[in-house]
Amino acid sequence: MTTTPPPPAPQNFSMQPRGNTPAVLGFVASLLGFCLPGIGGILGIIFGLVGLKRSRETASGRGLAIAAIIIGFVSLLLWSVGGYAGYKAYHAGKKAARHLIDEATAPFDGARQYVIDLNKGDIPAALVDSSGISKDQVEAQSAQLKPMGAFVDMTSNQFNRVNSTCTLQGVATFAKGTKNYKLTLIPGKTATDKWKVTSAVFQ
């Protein structure tokens, strides 16, 4: 009598988990986000989200995908904070530089305006732009400059500032010639006031 062999035992075939490329790419991109402003972090988040969704199908890469998303957000946050801080620092430096320039040029601007007032014969304006100079002195100085013709330019070859007093020496150019000048100025009473001339000599 022939016996029939028993059927072979069933074999269990387990599915090998497939790779999760988006998760890997997202992790790498998010790390690069610390070197590439914005781009790396954004790509890290996008690939991380895709990798997180894919991990449900492949049963792999979930941890990398989550790490990519978190690191991507952190890199974007750091770049945003750093960019804002840099922006504020730039404008603060620009404002400070502008203030220094204004501080350096303010006495010259006051002197220039005083000379222009004298040249035009505008005695009231010259009195406003001066301090401690009498009307008679202003009129006498104006009489020196009016015959020189229209004001053209003014240069300074010596600038000396001690505390709140500034002394300027240079050449004022007019349509009919030049005049050497020596002017002493003090700052106005408020920060917005122009520097005022306290003495003036023209030769």
Backbone as JSON Lines, residues from 0, in Angstrom:
{"i":0,"aa":"M","n":[0.86,-1.19,0.0],"ca":[0.0,0.0,0.0],"c":[0.89,1.24,0.0]}
{"i":1,"aa":"T","n":[0.55,2.12,-0.91],"ca":[1.38,3.35,-1.04],"c":[0.78,4.46,-0.19]}
{"i":2,"aa":"T","n":[1.65,5.06,0.58],"ca":[1.18,6.19,1.43],"c":[1.49,7.51,0.74]}
{"i":3,"aa":"T","n":[0.54,8.42,0.85],"ca":[0.73,9.76,0.25],"c":[1.48,10.66,1.23]}
{"i":4,"aa":"P","n":[2.57,11.24,0.78],"ca":[3.34,12.13,1.68],"c":[2.52,13.34,2.11]}
{"i":5,"aa":"P","n":[2.71,13.76,3.3],"ca":[1.96,14.95,3.77],"c":[2.34,16.19,2.98]}
{"i":6,"aa":"P","n":[1.4,17.09,2.79],"ca":[1.71,18.33,2.04],"c":[2.76,19.17,2.77]}
{"i":7,"aa":"P","n":[3.56,19.9,2.03],"ca":[4.59,20.73,2.67],"c":[3.97,21.8,3.57]}
{"i":8,"aa":"A","n":[4.69,22.08,4.64],"ca":[4.2,23.11,5.57],"c":[4.2,24.49,4.9]}
{"i":9,"aa":"P","n":[3.18,25.29,5.13],"ca":[3.13,26.63,4.51],"c":[4.28,27.52,5.01]}
{"i":10,"aa":"Q","n":[4.83,28.24,4.11],"ca":[5.94,29.14,4.46],"c":[5.42,30.57,4.62]}
{"i":11,"aa":"N","n":[5.93,31.22,5.63],"ca":[5.55,32.61,5.87],"c":[6.53,33.55,5.17]}
{"i":12,"aa":"F","n":[6.0,34.33,4.24],"ca":[6.83,35.32,3.53],"c":[6.49,36.7,4.1]}
{"i":13,"aa":"S","n":[7.46,37.3,4.77],"ca":[7.24,38.64,5.33],"c":[7.73,39.7,4.36]}
{"i":14,"aa":"M","n":[6.96,40.78,4.24],"ca":[7.34,41.89,3.35],"c":[8.49,42.67,3.97]}
{"i":15,"aa":"Q","n":[9.58,42.78,3.25],"ca":[10.7,43.58,3.72],"c":[10.32,45.06,3.6]}
{"i":16,"aa":"P","n":[10.55,45.82,4.62],"ca":[10.18,47.24,4.53],"c":[10.97,47.95,3.44]}
{"i":17,"aa":"R","n":[10.24,48.73,2.67],"ca":[10.9,49.5,1.61],"c":[11.51,50.77,2.17]}
{"i":18,"aa":"G","n":[12.48,51.32,1.46],"ca":[13.14,52.54,1.93],"c":[12.21,53.75,1.86]}
{"i":19,"aa":"N","n":[12.58,54.79,2.58],"ca":[11.79,56.02,2.61],"c":[12.71,57.17,2.2]}
{"i":20,"aa":"T","n":[12.87,57.31,0.89],"ca":[13.79,58.32,0.35],"c":[13.41,59.74,0.74]}
{"i":21,"aa":"P","n":[12.12,60.13,0.68],"ca":[11.78,61.51,1.08],"c":[12.19,61.84,2.51]}
{"i":22,"aa":"A","n":[12.07,60.86,3.41],"ca":[12.46,61.12,4.79],"c":[13.95,61.39,4.9]}
{"i":23,"aa":"V","n":[14.73,60.6,4.16],"ca":[16.19,60.79,4.17],"c":[16.56,62.15,3.58]}
{"i":24,"aa":"L","n":[15.92,62.46,2.43],"ca":[16.2,63.75,1.79],"c":[15.79,64.91,2.7]}
{"i":25,"aa":"G","n":[14.65,64.75,3.36],"ca":[14.2,65.81,4.26],"c":[15.15,66.02,5.41]}
{"i":26,"aa":"F","n":[15.68,64.94,5.96],"ca":[16.62,65.06,7.08],"c":[17.9,65.77,6.65]}
{"i":27,"aa":"V","n":[18.41,65.37,5.48],"ca":[19.63,66.01,4.97],"c":[19.38,67.48,4.67]}
{"i":28,"aa":"A","n":[18.24,67.78,4.01],"ca":[17.93,69.17,3.65],"c":[17.76,70.04,4.88]}
{"i":29,"aa":"S","n":[17.12,69.5,5.91],"ca":[16.91,70.28,7.13],"c":[18.24,70.61,7.81]}
{"i":30,"aa":"L","n":[19.19,69.68,7.76],"ca":[20.52,69.97,8.32],"c":[21.23,71.05,7.51]}
{"i":31,"aa":"L","n":[21.06,70.97,6.18],"ca":[21.66,72.0,5.33],"c":[20.99,73.35,5.54]}
{"i":32,"aa":"G","n":[19.8,73.33,6.13],"ca":[19.1,74.58,6.39],"c":[19.86,75.52,7.3]}
{"i":33,"aa":"F","n":[20.79,75.0,8.11],"ca":[21.6,75.85,8.96],"c":[22.69,76.57,8.17]}
{"i":34,"aa":"C","n":[22.94,76.09,6.94],"ca":[23.93,76.73,6.07],"c":[23.27,77.52,4.94]}
{"i":35,"aa":"L","n":[22.1,77.06,4.49],"ca":[21.39,77.71,3.39],"c":[20.16,78.4,3.96]}
{"i":36,"aa":"P","n":[20.19,79.72,4.06],"ca":[19.06,80.44,4.67],"c":[17.74,80.14,3.98]}
{"i":37,"aa":"G","n":[16.78,79.63,4.74],"ca":[15.43,79.44,4.24],"c":[15.24,78.21,3.39]}
{"i":38,"aa":"I","n":[16.06,78.05,2.35],"ca":[15.85,76.99,1.37],"c":[15.93,75.61,2.01]}
{"i":39,"aa":"G","n":[17.01,75.35,2.75],"ca":[17.19,74.05,3.37],"c":[16.08,73.71,4.33]}
{"i":40,"aa":"G","n":[15.68,74.68,5.17],"ca":[14.62,74.44,6.13],"c":[13.29,74.14,5.47]}
{"i":41,"aa":"I","n":[12.96,74.89,4.42],"ca":[11.69,74.68,3.71],"c":[11.66,73.31,3.04]}
{"i":42,"aa":"L","n":[12.76,72.97,2.34],"ca":[12.83,71.65,1.69],"c":[12.78,70.53,2.72]}
{"i":43,"aa":"G","n":[13.45,70.76,3.86],"ca":[13.43,69.74,4.92],"c":[12.02,69.48,5.42]}
{"i":44,"aa":"I","n":[11.25,70.55,5.59],"ca":[9.87,70.39,6.06],"c":[9.01,69.69,5.02]}
{"i":45,"aa":"I","n":[9.16,70.12,3.75],"ca":[8.36,69.5,2.68],"c":[8.67,68.02,2.54]}
{"i":46,"aa":"F","n":[9.94,67.68,2.41],"ca":[10.32,66.27,2.28],"c":[9.95,65.49,3.55]}
{"i":47,"aa":"G","n":[10.06,66.16,4.72],"ca":[9.7,65.49,5.96],"c":[8.23,65.12,5.99]}
{"i":48,"aa":"L","n":[7.38,66.01,5.53],"ca":[5.94,65.72,5.5],"c":[5.63,64.59,4.52]}
{"i":49,"aa":"V","n":[6.29,64.64,3.35],"ca":[6.1,63.57,2.37],"c":[6.6,62.24,2.95]}
{"i":50,"aa":"G","n":[7.78,62.29,3.6],"ca":[8.34,61.08,4.19],"c":[7.47,60.54,5.32]}
{"i":51,"aa":"L","n":[6.83,61.43,6.08],"ca":[5.96,60.99,7.16],"c":[4.74,60.25,6.61]}
{"i":52,"aa":"K","n":[4.22,60.77,5.52],"ca":[3.08,60.09,4.88],"c":[3.5,58.75,4.3]}
{"i":53,"aa":"R","n":[4.68,58.72,3.71],"ca":[5.18,57.49,3.09],"c":[5.51,56.43,4.15]}
{"i":54,"aa":"S","n":[5.86,56.88,5.35],"ca":[6.23,55.92,6.39],"c":[5.05,55.01,6.77]}
{"i":55,"aa":"R","n":[3.83,55.48,6.53],"ca":[2.66,54.66,6.82],"c":[2.57,53.49,5.83]}
{"i":56,"aa":"E","n":[3.15,53.68,4.65],"ca":[3.1,52.64,3.62],"c":[4.31,51.72,3.7]}
{"i":57,"aa":"T","n":[5.45,52.3,4.05],"ca":[6.69,51.51,4.02],"c":[7.11,51.01,5.39]}
{"i":58,"aa":"A","n":[6.46,51.53,6.42],"ca":[6.83,51.17,7.8],"c":[8.29,51.48,8.11]}
{"i":59,"aa":"S","n":[8.8,52.54,7.5],"ca":[10.18,52.94,7.75],"c":[10.31,54.44,7.58]}
{"i":60,"aa":"G","n":[11.32,55.02,8.22],"ca":[11.65,56.43,8.02],"c":[10.81,57.42,8.81]}
{"i":61,"aa":"R","n":[9.94,56.93,9.67],"ca":[9.08,57.85,10.43],"c":[9.91,58.78,11.32]}
{"i":62,"aa":"G","n":[10.9,58.21,12.01],"ca":[11.73,59.03,12.89],"c":[12.51,60.09,12.13]}
{"i":63,"aa":"L","n":[13.07,59.71,10.97],"ca":[13.81,60.68,10.16],"c":[12.89,61.78,9.65]}
{"i":64,"aa":"A","n":[11.68,61.4,9.25],"ca":[10.74,62.4,8.73],"c":[10.37,63.42,9.81]}
{"i":65,"aa":"I","n":[10.08,62.9,11.01],"ca":[9.73,63.82,12.11],"c":[10.92,64.72,12.45]}
{"i":66,"aa":"A","n":[12.12,64.13,12.48],"ca":[13.32,64.93,12.76],"c":[13.53,65.99,11.69]}
{"i":67,"aa":"A","n":[13.27,65.64,10.44],"ca":[13.43,66.6,9.34],"c":[12.49,67.79,9.52]}
{"i":68,"aa":"I","n":[11.26,67.51,9.91],"ca":[10.27,68.58,10.1],"c":[10.69,69.5,11.25]}
{"i":69,"aa":"I","n":[11.07,68.9,12.36],"ca":[11.45,69.69,13.54],"c":[12.69,70.53,13.27]}
{"i":70,"aa":"I","n":[13.72,69.88,12.71],"ca":[14.97,70.61,12.43],"c":[14.73,71.7,11.41]}
{"i":71,"aa":"G","n":[13.88,71.41,10.41],"ca":[13.57,72.43,9.4],"c":[12.94,73.66,10.02]}
{"i":72,"aa":"F","n":[11.98,73.46,10.93],"ca":[11.34,74.59,11.6],"c":[12.34,75.34,12.47]}
{"i":73,"aa":"V","n":[13.21,74.61,13.15],"ca":[14.21,75.26,14.01],"c":[15.16,76.13,13.19]}
{"i":74,"aa":"S","n":[15.62,75.61,12.04],"ca":[16.54,76.38,11.19],"c":[15.87,77.64,10.65]}
{"i":75,"aa":"L","n":[14.58,77.51,10.27],"ca":[13.86,78.69,9.78],"c":[13.7,79.72,10.89]}
{"i":76,"aa":"L","n":[13.42,79.25,12.1],"ca":[13.26,80.17,13.23],"c":[14.57,80.9,13.52]}
{"i":77,"aa":"L","n":[15.67,80.15,13.52],"ca":[16.96,80.76,13.81],"c":[17.34,81.79,12.75]}
{"i":78,"aa":"W","n":[17.11,81.45,11.48],"ca":[17.42,82.41,10.41],"c":[16.53,83.64,10.49]}
{"i":79,"aa":"S","n":[15.26,83.45,10.88],"ca":[14.35,84.59,11.0],"c":[14.8,85.51,12.12]}
{"i":80,"aa":"V","n":[15.14,84.93,13.27],"ca":[15.6,85.74,14.4],"c":[16.91,86.44,14.05]}
{"i":81,"aa":"G","n":[17.83,85.69,13.43],"ca":[19.1,86.29,13.04],"c":[18.94,87.39,12.01]}
{"i":82,"aa":"G","n":[18.04,87.17,11.05],"ca":[17.79,88.19,10.03],"c":[17.2,89.46,10.62]}
{"i":83,"aa":"Y","n":[16.26,89.28,11.55],"ca":[15.65,90.45,12.19],"c":[16.68,91.21,13.03]}
{"i":84,"aa":"A","n":[17.5,90.46,13.76],"ca":[18.53,91.1,14.57],"c":[19.53,91.85,13.68]}
{"i":85,"aa":"G","n":[19.9,91.24,12.55],"ca":[20.8,91.91,11.63],"c":[20.2,93.17,11.04]}
{"i":86,"aa":"Y","n":[18.9,93.09,10.71],"ca":[18.19,94.25,10.16],"c":[18.18,95.4,11.16]}
{"i":87,"aa":"K","n":[17.86,95.09,12.43],"ca":[17.83,96.12,13.46],"c":[19.22,96.71,13.7]}
{"i":88,"aa":"A","n":[20.24,95.83,13.69],"ca":[21.61,96.31,13.91],"c":[22.07,97.22,12.77]}
{"i":89,"aa":"Y","n":[21.69,96.85,11.54],"ca":[22.07,97.66,10.37],"c":[21.47,99.06,10.47]}
{"i":90,"aa":"H","n":[20.18,99.13,10.8],"ca":[19.53,100.43,10.86],"c":[20.0,101.24,12.06]}
{"i":91,"aa":"A","n":[20.33,100.55,13.16],"ca":[20.87,101.27,14.31],"c":[22.23,101.87,13.96]}
{"i":92,"aa":"G","n":[23.07,101.09,13.27],"ca":[24.37,101.59,12.85],"c":[24.25,102.73,11.86]}
{"i":93,"aa":"K","n":[23.29,102.61,10.94],"ca":[23.07,103.66,9.95],"c":[22.63,104.95,10.62]}
{"i":94,"aa":"K","n":[21.75,104.82,11.62],"ca":[21.26,105.99,12.34],"c":[22.39,106.64,13.13]}
{"i":95,"aa":"A","n":[23.23,105.81,13.75],"ca":[24.36,106.35,14.51],"c":[25.35,107.06,13.6]}
{"i":96,"aa":"A","n":[25.59,106.48,12.42],"ca":[26.51,107.11,11.47],"c":[25.95,108.44,10.97]}
{"i":97,"aa":"R","n":[24.63,108.46,10.71],"ca":[23.99,109.69,10.26],"c":[24.1,110.78,11.34]}
{"i":98,"aa":"H","n":[23.95,110.36,12.59],"ca":[24.05,111.31,13.7],"c":[25.47,111.9,13.8]}
{"i":99,"aa":"L","n":[26.47,111.03,13.63],"ca":[27.85,111.51,13.68],"c":[28.15,112.49,12.55]}
{"i":100,"aa":"I","n":[27.63,112.18,11.37],"ca":[27.84,113.08,10.23],"c":[27.17,114.43,10.48]}
{"i":101,"aa":"D","n":[25.93,114.37,11.0],"ca":[25.21,115.61,11.29],"c":[25.94,116.43,12.35]}
{"i":102,"aa":"E","n":[26.49,115.73,13.36],"ca":[27.23,116.43,14.41],"c":[28.46,117.13,13.84]}
{"i":103,"aa":"A","n":[29.1,116.47,12.88],"ca":[30.32,117.03,12.3],"c":[30.03,118.2,11.36]}
{"i":104,"aa":"T","n":[28.92,118.12,10.63],"ca":[28.63,119.14,9.62],"c":[27.75,120.27,10.15]}
{"i":105,"aa":"A","n":[27.1,120.09,11.3],"ca":[26.18,121.11,11.81],"c":[26.82,122.47,11.99]}
{"i":106,"aa":"P","n":[28.01,122.58,12.6],"ca":[28.63,123.91,12.73],"c":[28.88,124.57,11.38]}
{"i":107,"aa":"F","n":[29.36,123.81,10.41],"ca":[29.64,124.37,9.09],"c":[28.35,124.85,8.43]}
{"i":108,"aa":"D","n":[27.27,124.09,8.6],"ca":[25.98,124.5,8.02],"c":[25.51,125.81,8.62]}
{"i":109,"aa":"G","n":[25.69,125.97,9.95],"ca":[25.31,127.22,10.59],"c":[26.14,128.38,10.11]}
{"i":110,"aa":"A","n":[27.45,128.16,9.94],"ca":[28.33,129.21,9.44],"c":[27.98,129.59,8.02]}
{"i":111,"aa":"R","n":[27.71,128.62,7.22],"ca":[27.37,128.87,5.81],"c":[26.11,129.73,5.7]}
{"i":112,"aa":"Q","n":[25.1,129.38,6.5],"ca":[23.85,130.13,6.43],"c":[24.04,131.57,6.89]}
{"i":113,"aa":"Y","n":[24.89,131.77,7.89],"ca":[25.16,133.12,8.37],"c":[25.82,133.96,7.28]}
{"i":114,"aa":"V","n":[26.78,133.39,6.58],"ca":[27.46,134.11,5.5],"c":[26.48,134.43,4.37]}
{"i":115,"aa":"I","n":[25.61,133.5,4.06],"ca":[24.61,133.74,3.01],"c":[23.68,134.89,3.41]}
{"i":116,"aa":"D","n":[23.26,134.88,4.69],"ca":[22.39,135.97,5.17],"c":[23.08,137.32,5.04]}
{"i":117,"aa":"L","n":[24.35,137.38,5.45],"ca":[25.09,138.64,5.34],"c":[25.22,139.08,3.89]}
{"i":118,"aa":"N","n":[25.52,138.14,3.01],"ca":[25.72,138.46,1.6],"c":[24.43,139.0,0.96]}
{"i":119,"aa":"K","n":[23.31,138.47,1.4],"ca":[22.03,138.94,0.86],"c":[21.56,140.24,1.51]}
{"i":120,"aa":"G","n":[22.19,140.62,2.63],"ca":[21.75,141.8,3.35],"c":[20.53,141.52,4.21]}
{"i":121,"aa":"D","n":[20.3,140.26,4.52],"ca":[19.16,139.86,5.35],"c":[19.57,139.96,6.82]}
{"i":122,"aa":"I","n":[19.49,141.14,7.36],"ca":[19.95,141.39,8.73],"c":[19.12,140.62,9.76]}
{"i":123,"aa":"P","n":[17.79,140.62,9.68],"ca":[17.01,139.86,10.66],"c":[17.38,138.37,10.7]}
{"i":124,"aa":"A","n":[17.57,137.77,9.51],"ca":[17.94,136.36,9.47],"c":[19.33,136.14,10.06]}
{"i":125,"aa":"A","n":[20.26,137.06,9.77],"ca":[21.62,136.94,10.32],"c":[21.62,137.06,11.83]}
{"i":126,"aa":"L","n":[20.74,137.91,12.37],"ca":[20.63,138.04,13.83],"c":[20.09,136.75,14.45]}
{"i":127,"aa":"V","n":[19.16,136.11,13.75],"ca":[18.62,134.84,14.24],"c":[19.69,133.76,14.23]}
{"i":128,"aa":"D","n":[20.57,133.8,13.21],"ca":[21.61,132.79,13.07],"c":[22.87,133.11,13.87]}
{"i":129,"aa":"S","n":[22.8,134.13,14.69],"ca":[23.96,134.51,15.5],"c":[23.56,134.61,16.96]}
{"i":130,"aa":"S","n":[24.56,134.76,17.81],"ca":[24.31,134.89,19.25],"c":[25.37,135.83,19.84]}
{"i":131,"aa":"G","n":[24.92,136.9,20.47],"ca":[25.84,137.83,21.11],"c":[26.45,138.84,20.15]}
{"i":132,"aa":"I","n":[26.04,138.87,18.9],"ca":[26.54,139.84,17.93],"c":[25.48,140.93,17.78]}
{"i":133,"aa":"S","n":[25.89,142.18,17.91],"ca":[24.95,143.3,17.84],"c":[24.48,143.53,16.41]}
{"i":134,"aa":"K","n":[23.4,144.26,16.29],"ca":[22.86,144.58,14.98],"c":[23.85,145.42,14.18]}
{"i":135,"aa":"D","n":[24.53,146.36,14.86],"ca":[25.52,147.2,14.17],"c":[26.66,146.35,13.61]}
{"i":136,"aa":"Q","n":[27.1,145.36,14.38],"ca":[28.17,144.48,13.89],"c":[27.71,143.67,12.68]}
{"i":137,"aa":"V","n":[26.49,143.16,12.75],"ca":[25.94,142.39,11.64],"c":[25.83,143.25,10.39]}
{"i":138,"aa":"E","n":[25.37,144.48,10.55],"ca":[25.24,145.39,9.4],"c":[26.61,145.69,8.8]}
{"i":139,"aa":"A","n":[27.62,145.85,9.66],"ca":[28.97,146.14,9.17],"c":[29.53,144.95,8.4]}
{"i":140,"aa":"Q","n":[29.3,143.74,8.9],"ca":[29.77,142.54,8.21],"c":[29.03,142.36,6.88]}
{"i":141,"aa":"S","n":[27.74,142.65,6.88],"ca":[26.97,142.55,5.65],"c":[27.48,143.53,4.61]}
{"i":142,"aa":"A","n":[27.88,144.74,5.07],"ca":[28.42,145.74,4.15],"c":[29.72,145.26,3.52]}
{"i":143,"aa":"Q","n":[30.45,144.39,4.2],"ca":[31.68,143.83,3.64],"c":[31.4,142.82,2.53]}
{"i":144,"aa":"L","n":[30.33,142.04,2.7],"ca":[30.08,140.91,1.8],"c":[29.14,141.22,0.64]}
{"i":145,"aa":"K","n":[28.23,142.16,0.81],"ca":[27.26,142.46,-0.26],"c":[27.93,142.89,-1.57]}
{"i":146,"aa":"P","n":[29.01,143.72,-1.5],"ca":[29.65,144.13,-2.76],"c":[30.38,142.99,-3.49]}
{"i":147,"aa":"M","n":[30.53,141.84,-2.84],"ca":[31.28,140.74,-3.44],"c":[30.45,139.96,-4.47]}
{"i":148,"aa":"G","n":[29.19,140.34,-4.62],"ca":[28.35,139.61,-5.57],"c":[27.71,138.4,-4.92]}
{"i":149,"aa":"A","n":[27.01,137.62,-5.7],"ca":[26.26,136.48,-5.19],"c":[27.17,135.43,-4.56]}
{"i":150,"aa":"F","n":[26.68,134.84,-3.49],"ca":[27.42,133.76,-2.81],"c":[27.53,132.55,-3.74]}
{"i":151,"aa":"V","n":[28.73,131.96,-3.8],"ca":[28.96,130.8,-4.66],"c":[29.22,129.54,-3.84]}
{"i":152,"aa":"D","n":[30.2,129.61,-2.96],"ca":[30.56,128.42,-2.18],"c":[31.37,128.84,-0.96]}
{"i":153,"aa":"M","n":[31.6,127.87,-0.1],"ca":[32.34,128.14,1.12],"c":[33.08,126.87,1.52]}
{"i":154,"aa":"T","n":[34.37,126.99,1.76],"ca":[35.17,125.84,2.16],"c":[35.86,126.15,3.48]}
{"i":155,"aa":"S","n":[36.18,125.08,4.19],"ca":[36.85,125.23,5.49],"c":[38.16,124.47,5.47]}
{"i":156,"aa":"N","n":[39.23,125.14,5.87],"ca":[40.54,124.47,5.94],"c":[41.02,124.28,7.37]}
{"i":157,"aa":"Q","n":[40.21,124.75,8.31],"ca":[40.56,124.55,9.72],"c":[39.28,124.43,10.53]}
{"i":158,"aa":"F","n":[39.22,123.35,11.3],"ca":[38.03,123.06,12.11],"c":[38.53,122.7,13.5]}
{"i":159,"aa":"N","n":[38.15,123.51,14.47],"ca":[38.6,123.27,15.83],"c":[37.4,123.33,16.77]}
{"i":160,"aa":"R","n":[37.15,122.2,17.44],"ca":[36.01,122.15,18.36],"c":[36.48,121.8,19.75]}
{"i":161,"aa":"V","n":[36.18,122.67,20.7],"ca":[36.52,122.45,22.09],"c":[35.24,122.56,22.9]}
{"i":162,"aa":"N","n":[34.86,121.45,23.51],"ca":[33.61,121.39,24.27],"c":[32.44,121.82,23.38]}
{"i":163,"aa":"S","n":[31.8,122.95,23.73],"ca":[30.63,123.39,22.95],"c":[30.96,124.57,22.04]}
{"i":164,"aa":"T","n":[32.22,124.83,21.82],"ca":[32.61,125.95,20.96],"c":[33.37,125.43,19.75]}
{"i":165,"aa":"C","n":[33.0,125.92,18.59],"ca":[33.64,125.48,17.34],"c":[34.18,126.7,16.6]}
{"i":166,"aa":"T","n":[35.4,126.58,16.13],"ca":[36.01,127.65,15.34],"c":[36.31,127.14,13.94]}
{"i":167,"aa":"L","n":[35.83,127.9,12.95],"ca":[36.03,127.53,11.54],"c":[36.83,128.62,10.85]}
{"i":168,"aa":"Q","n":[37.76,128.19,10.03],"ca":[38.51,129.11,9.19],"c":[38.53,128.57,7.77]}
{"i":169,"aa":"G","n":[38.44,129.47,6.79],"ca":[38.45,129.0,5.42],"c":[38.24,130.15,4.45]}
{"i":170,"aa":"V","n":[37.67,129.81,3.28],"ca":[37.48,130.8,2.22],"c":[36.04,130.75,1.74]}
{"i":171,"aa":"A","n":[35.42,131.94,1.67],"ca":[34.08,132.07,1.1],"c":[34.23,132.65,-0.3]}
{"i":172,"aa":"T","n":[33.61,132.0,-1.27],"ca":[33.73,132.43,-2.67],"c":[32.43,133.1,-3.12]}
{"i":173,"aa":"F","n":[32.62,134.24,-3.77],"ca":[31.48,135.0,-4.29],"c":[31.69,135.24,-5.77]}
{"i":174,"aa":"A","n":[30.68,135.81,-6.41],"ca":[30.76,136.03,-7.86],"c":[31.91,136.96,-8.24]}
{"i":175,"aa":"K","n":[32.27,137.89,-7.34],"ca":[33.29,138.88,-7.67],"c":[34.6,138.68,-6.91]}
{"i":176,"aa":"G","n":[34.75,137.56,-6.23],"ca":[36.01,137.35,-5.52],"c":[35.83,136.43,-4.32]}
{"i":177,"aa":"T","n":[36.82,136.45,-3.45],"ca":[36.8,135.59,-2.27],"c":[37.08,136.4,-1.01]}
{"i":178,"aa":"K","n":[36.68,135.82,0.1],"ca":[36.95,136.41,1.4],"c":[37.4,135.3,2.36]}
{"i":179,"aa":"N","n":[38.52,135.56,3.04],"ca":[38.91,134.65,4.11],"c":[38.03,134.94,5.32]}
{"i":180,"aa":"Y","n":[37.68,133.89,6.03],"ca":[36.81,134.1,7.19],"c":[37.32,133.3,8.39]}
{"i":181,"aa":"K","n":[36.93,133.78,9.56],"ca":[37.13,133.05,10.81],"c":[35.86,133.22,11.63]}
{"i":182,"aa":"L","n":[35.16,132.13,11.85],"ca":[33.88,132.18,12.55],"c":[33.93,131.29,13.79]}
{"i":183,"aa":"T","n":[33.35,131.78,14.86],"ca":[33.21,130.99,16.09],"c":[31.72,130.73,16.3]}
{"i":184,"aa":"L","n":[31.39,129.5,16.63],"ca":[29.98,129.13,16.78],"c":[29.75,128.33,18.05]}
{"i":185,"aa":"I","n":[28.51,128.38,18.51],"ca":[28.07,127.54,19.63],"c":[26.77,126.85,19.22]}
{"i":186,"aa":"P","n":[26.45,125.71,19.83],"ca":[25.22,125.01,19.46],"c":[23.98,125.76,19.91]}
{"i":187,"aa":"G","n":[22.87,125.52,19.24],"ca":[21.61,126.12,19.64],"c":[21.14,125.58,20.98]}
{"i":188,"aa":"K","n":[20.07,126.18,21.48],"ca":[19.57,125.79,22.8],"c":[18.94,124.4,22.8]}
{"i":189,"aa":"T","n":[18.38,123.98,21.65],"ca":[17.77,122.65,21.56],"c":[18.49,121.84,20.5]}
{"i":190,"aa":"A","n":[18.22,120.53,20.48],"ca":[18.9,119.64,19.53],"c":[18.55,119.97,18.09]}
{"i":191,"aa":"T","n":[17.39,120.6,17.86],"ca":[16.97,120.91,16.5],"c":[17.43,122.29,16.04]}
{"i":192,"aa":"D","n":[17.92,123.1,16.97],"ca":[18.4,124.44,16.6],"c":[19.74,124.36,15.87]}
{"i":193,"aa":"K","n":[19.93,125.3,14.95],"ca":[21.21,125.38,14.23],"c":[22.28,125.98,15.14]}
{"i":194,"aa":"W","n":[23.53,125.7,14.78],"ca":[24.63,126.34,15.49],"c":[24.59,127.83,15.17]}
{"i":195,"aa":"K","n":[24.97,128.64,16.15],"ca":[24.88,130.1,15.99],"c":[26.27,130.72,16.06]}
{"i":196,"aa":"V","n":[26.47,131.72,15.22],"ca":[27.76,132.41,15.14],"c":[27.87,133.41,16.29]}
{"i":197,"aa":"T","n":[28.98,133.35,17.01],"ca":[29.19,134.28,18.13],"c":[30.22,135.37,17.78]}
{"i":198,"aa":"S","n":[31.05,135.09,16.79],"ca":[31.99,136.1,16.3],"c":[32.35,135.78,14.86]}
{"i":199,"aa":"A","n":[32.63,136.84,14.08],"ca":[32.94,136.65,12.66],"c":[33.96,137.7,12.22]}
{"i":200,"aa":"V","n":[34.97,137.23,11.51],"ca":[35.99,138.11,10.95],"c":[36.15,137.77,9.48]}
{"i":201,"aa":"F","n":[36.08,138.79,8.61],"ca":[36.25,138.58,7.15],"c":[37.39,139.46,6.68]}
{"i":202,"aa":"Q","n":[38.27,138.88,5.87],"ca":[39.4,139.64,5.35],"c":[39.53,139.44,3.85]}
